[in-house]
Amino acid sequence: MALDHLLATTMPNDGIPVLRFYGWEPFCLSLGRHQDSNKINGNALKGDGYELVRRPTGGSAVLHAHELTYSFIAPLKKIDHHQIFSLLHRILADALNNLNYEVVLEGDSISGNYLKEGEKSFACFNRSAQFEIQFKGKKLVGSAQRIYHNVVLQHGSILLDSTQNRIVKYFKANEPNLKQMGTQLHNHAIALKDIRSAGITELKIQESIVDILEKKWKISVFFQYPTKNELTNSKKFLNHFAVQLNSD
């Protein structure tokens, strides 16, 4: 989160877009920028050895366990953030279809404030979004954005297996509501392993995305690890995004 924030706040108007892929160790629950951390069951998270962070982007809570996280940082010089959201999901859908997952891109417009939907919308994969990647009507990829003046940062999560369904365990709610949230999540979300039991590695997904970028979309890609200075400077922002887990 800190490195994504640094890259977004330091990217020039003519900067080269950055696409990052990463996982989490230990596993982690991330909240959207405006979500209430008081609704999190800190004891349950600590008991499982998980951590809690707040994303600089919006959206709802995501359990970063068996999934592939991506971030995309780009200047808004020649394209607006709505077009970027649509373009990225088209690229991701193409990449997953290239791996024979037969997903579709749902383009219906979504209106209203998700924050007002309460427990129903607290988990990212429990609510719909525009340009959503689906398999048989179920959500496979969750994404959210934030605009930093002339730069957009988009975060996303591609579910590898159904571990995401455990997210309801980490919310404070009575048992009937937790059960209802779990049922909604089961009915609305799907993971790659639910589609094909053999599953797939994170590297194969990344390779397919790069292949689609270069061959179909004619976008040149080059690889680079974060520099030593970027890693050092990003540590200045750690306290912006790490959330202290309090005992309940």
Backbone torsions as a table, in degrees:
resi	resn	phi	psi	omega
1	MET	NA	-43.3	-178.7
2	ALA	-65.9	-40.9	-180.0
3	LEU	-68.7	-40.7	176.5
4	ASP	-60.3	-43.1	178.4
5	HIS	-61.1	-44.8	179.6
6	LEU	-61.5	-46.6	-178.8
7	LEU	-62.7	-37.3	-179.2
8	ALA	-70.9	-37.3	-176.2
9	THR	-83.0	-11.9	-179.3
10	THR	-112.6	-1.2	-178.4
11	MET	-73.3	128.1	177.8
12	PRO	-75.5	168.2	-178.6
13	ASN	-59.6	-29.5	-179.7
14	ASP	-106.8	23.9	-177.2
15	GLY	-69.3	157.9	177.6
16	ILE	-83.8	127.0	179.4
17	PRO	-56.6	147.5	-178.5
18	VAL	-119.8	128.9	174.5
19	LEU	-117.0	118.0	-178.7
20	ARG	-113.1	147.9	171.9
21	PHE	-125.7	138.8	176.7
22	TYR	-159.0	165.0	173.6
23	GLY	-120.2	-172.9	-171.9
24	TRP	-130.1	132.2	175.4
25	GLU	-143.1	113.5	-2.1
26	PRO	-70.4	173.5	175.0
27	PHE	-58.4	159.2	-168.4
28	CYS	-150.9	146.8	170.1
29	LEU	-100.8	126.7	176.9
30	SER	-111.6	138.1	177.2
31	LEU	-101.9	149.8	171.4
32	GLY	-66.5	161.3	-173.6
33	ARG	-52.5	-34.6	-173.4
34	HIS	-108.5	9.2	-178.1
35	GLN	-78.7	154.0	-176.9
36	ASP	-88.0	113.6	-178.9
37	SER	-71.5	-15.6	178.8
38	ASN	-69.5	-11.9	179.0
39	LYS	-90.2	4.3	-178.7
40	ILE	-94.7	137.5	175.9
41	ASN	-84.5	92.2	-176.4
42	GLY	-62.7	-36.0	179.9
43	ASN	-63.5	-40.3	-180.0
44	ALA	-66.0	-41.7	178.0
45	LEU	-63.3	-48.7	-179.0
46	LYS	-63.3	-37.6	-179.9
47	GLY	-62.0	-30.2	178.5
48	ASP	-93.5	0.1	179.0
49	GLY	77.7	20.8	-178.8
50	TYR	-95.9	161.9	177.9
51	GLU	-115.0	173.6	-178.4
52	LEU	-131.3	130.1	176.6
53	VAL	-132.3	160.9	172.9
54	ARG	-112.8	124.9	179.3
55	ARG	-75.2	150.1	171.9
56	PRO	-71.3	-20.5	178.5
57	THR	-85.8	169.7	-179.6
58	GLY	-84.7	-147.6	178.4
59	GLY	85.9	-169.7	-175.2
60	SER	-109.9	-179.5	-173.5
61	ALA	-68.3	144.1	178.0
62	VAL	-132.6	135.1	173.0
63	LEU	-93.3	112.7	-177.5
64	HIS	-90.7	88.0	179.2
65	ALA	-122.7	-101.6	179.4
66	HIS	-91.3	78.8	-179.7
67	GLU	-154.3	168.2	175.6
68	LEU	-113.7	118.9	178.0
69	THR	-91.3	138.1	172.5
70	TYR	-125.7	155.0	168.5
71	SER	-134.6	145.9	179.6
72	PHE	-133.0	125.1	-179.6
73	ILE	-122.0	126.4	-176.7
74	ALA	-152.1	146.9	174.6
75	PRO	-71.3	150.9	-178.7
76	LEU	-98.0	35.2	-175.1
77	LYS	-72.6	-40.0	-173.8
78	LYS	-122.8	1.3	-177.1
79	ILE	-151.3	141.9	-179.7
80	ASP	-92.3	171.2	-171.6
81	HIS	-68.5	-28.4	176.6
82	HIS	-65.9	-42.2	178.8
83	GLN	-65.7	-36.4	178.3
84	ILE	-65.1	-43.2	179.1
85	PHE	-59.2	-47.3	-180.0
86	SER	-64.1	-46.0	-177.8
87	LEU	-61.4	-46.7	-178.8
88	LEU	-61.7	-42.1	-179.7
89	HIS	-70.2	-30.7	174.2
90	ARG	-65.8	-42.3	178.6
91	ILE	-63.9	-44.9	179.1
92	LEU	-64.0	-41.1	178.3
93	ALA	-63.7	-43.8	177.5
94	ASP	-59.5	-42.3	-178.2
95	ALA	-64.9	-41.6	179.6
96	LEU	-70.7	-36.9	175.4
97	ASN	-66.7	-33.1	176.2
98	ASN	-63.1	-24.1	177.5
99	LEU	-96.3	12.4	175.1
100	ASN	69.3	36.4	176.7
101	TYR	-95.7	-9.8	172.9
102	GLU	53.1	49.5	177.5
103	VAL	-87.5	163.9	177.1
104	VAL	-126.3	157.2	178.2
105	LEU	-105.5	113.7	-179.9
106	GLU	-87.8	120.2	-172.4
107	GLY	-107.1	11.7	-178.3
108	ASP	-64.6	144.7	179.0
109	SER	-74.5	138.5	177.7
110	ILE	-111.9	133.6	-179.7
111	SER	-124.7	164.6	177.3
112	GLY	99.3	167.0	-178.2
113	ASN	-99.2	110.7	-177.1
114	TYR	-63.3	-24.9	-178.2
115	LEU	-66.8	-21.3	-179.2
116	LYS	-87.3	-0.5	-178.2
117	GLU	-89.8	-0.6	173.8
118	GLY	65.1	-140.2	-174.8
119	GLU	-61.3	-29.3	-178.8
120	LYS	-57.3	-35.1	-173.9
121	SER	-107.6	9.1	-173.2
122	PHE	-68.7	-30.2	176.2
123	ALA	-96.6	133.4	-176.7
124	CYS	-55.0	-42.1	-174.5
125	PHE	-83.7	8.7	174.9
126	ASN	-98.1	-4.5	-176.1
127	ARG	-131.6	155.3	-177.8
128	SER	-87.2	159.8	177.3
129	ALA	-144.1	164.0	177.4
130	GLN	-72.7	145.8	-179.2
131	PHE	57.5	49.4	-175.6
132	GLU	-87.6	137.4	176.7
133	ILE	-88.0	121.0	-174.2
134	GLN	-130.6	158.1	168.8
135	PHE	-130.5	115.8	-178.4
136	LYS	52.2	44.4	174.4
137	GLY	82.1	2.5	-179.4
138	LYS	-110.1	146.2	-174.4
139	LYS	-79.8	132.7	-177.4
140	LEU	-113.9	-28.3	-176.8
141	VAL	-129.7	130.5	175.3
142	GLY	-111.6	135.5	-177.8
143	SER	-140.7	154.9	178.2
144	ALA	-152.5	156.4	-174.7
145	GLN	-125.9	163.8	164.9
146	ARG	-147.1	139.7	178.7
147	ILE	-103.9	126.9	175.7
148	TYR	-107.8	85.7	179.7
149	HIS	56.6	-91.3	-175.6
150	ASN	-109.4	13.1	-176.3
151	VAL	-133.3	143.2	175.7
152	VAL	-111.4	139.9	172.2
153	LEU	-116.1	124.9	176.3
154	GLN	-121.3	128.0	174.0
155	HIS	-104.7	150.0	175.7
156	GLY	-153.4	159.5	-179.5
157	SER	-134.1	125.5	176.9
158	ILE	-105.9	118.1	-174.4
159	LEU	-76.4	125.7	177.1
160	LEU	-89.9	-40.9	174.3
161	ASP	-141.8	-176.1	-170.3
162	SER	-85.5	16.7	177.1
163	THR	-55.7	-28.3	-179.4
164	GLN	-54.6	-29.8	-178.0
165	ASN	-63.2	-19.2	179.7
166	ARG	-75.2	-6.4	-174.1
167	ILE	-58.9	-29.8	-177.4
168	VAL	-63.5	-23.0	178.8
169	LYS	-61.6	-23.7	-172.4
170	TYR	-101.4	12.6	175.7
171	PHE	-104.2	148.7	173.6
172	LYS	-87.7	111.5	177.6
173	ALA	-163.9	161.9	178.1
174	ASN	-74.2	164.4	-172.3
175	GLU	-58.3	-45.0	178.4
176	PRO	-59.6	-40.8	-179.7
177	ASN	-67.8	-40.2	177.4
178	LEU	-62.1	-40.6	178.9
179	LYS	-64.3	-40.7	178.5
180	GLN	-65.4	-41.6	178.0
181	MET	-61.7	-41.6	178.8
182	GLY	-63.4	-39.9	178.1
183	THR	-65.2	-42.8	178.2
184	GLN	-61.0	-42.2	-179.2
185	LEU	-65.0	-44.0	178.6
186	HIS	-59.9	-38.4	-177.1
187	ASN	-78.8	-20.9	-171.9
188	HIS	-108.1	-22.4	-175.8
189	ALA	-113.6	155.1	178.0
190	ILE	-147.5	151.3	179.8
191	ALA	-117.2	162.5	-178.8
192	LEU	-58.5	-37.0	-179.2
193	LYS	-70.5	-21.7	174.2
194	ASP	-72.5	-27.0	-179.3
195	ILE	-83.1	-45.3	176.6
196	ARG	-132.9	115.7	-171.2
197	SER	-63.1	-22.8	-179.8
198	ALA	-67.2	-23.3	-179.9
199	GLY	71.7	-173.5	-177.9
200	ILE	-157.2	154.0	-179.8
201	THR	-85.2	156.9	176.5
202	GLU	-59.8	-37.7	-178.0
203	LEU	-63.6	-40.0	179.3
204	LYS	-62.4	-38.7	178.5
205	ILE	-65.7	-45.5	179.0
206	GLN	-60.0	-43.8	-180.0
207	GLU	-62.8	-38.4	179.1
208	SER	-67.8	-38.2	177.7
209	ILE	-63.4	-45.3	178.8
210	VAL	-63.4	-40.5	179.3
211	ASP	-61.0	-43.4	178.5
212	ILE	-66.4	-42.4	178.7
213	LEU	-56.9	-46.1	-173.7
214	GLU	-80.1	-43.5	-171.8
215	LYS	-87.7	-40.5	-178.4
216	LYS	-91.0	-44.5	-174.1
217	TRP	-95.6	-3.4	176.6
218	LYS	55.7	39.8	178.3
219	ILE	-106.4	119.1	-179.1
220	SER	-70.8	139.0	-178.2
221	VAL	-126.3	135.2	170.1
222	PHE	-132.7	151.7	-172.1
223	PHE	-100.5	141.0	178.1
224	GLN	-157.4	131.5	173.2
225	TYR	-78.3	155.3	174.3
226	PRO	-56.4	141.3	179.8
227	THR	-74.8	165.4	178.4
228	LYS	-61.0	-40.4	179.1
229	ASN	-65.1	-40.2	179.0
230	GLU	-63.1	-43.9	179.5
231	LEU	-64.5	-42.1	179.6
232	THR	-64.6	-47.0	-177.7
233	ASN	-68.6	-30.1	-179.4
234	SER	-67.1	-26.6	-178.8
235	LYS	-64.3	-19.4	177.7
236	LYS	-65.3	-19.9	-174.5
237	PHE	-105.3	5.8	-175.2
238	LEU	-56.4	-41.8	-177.5
239	ASN	-69.9	-14.6	177.5
240	HIS	-70.1	-27.9	-168.9
241	PHE	-120.4	-24.3	175.2
242	ALA	-73.0	133.5	179.7
243	VAL	-112.3	126.7	179.5
244	GLN	-70.3	130.2	177.5
245	LEU	-87.2	117.4	178.6
246	ASN	-98.5	147.2	176.1
247	SER	-72.1	140.5	-177.1
248	ASP	-93.8	NA	NA
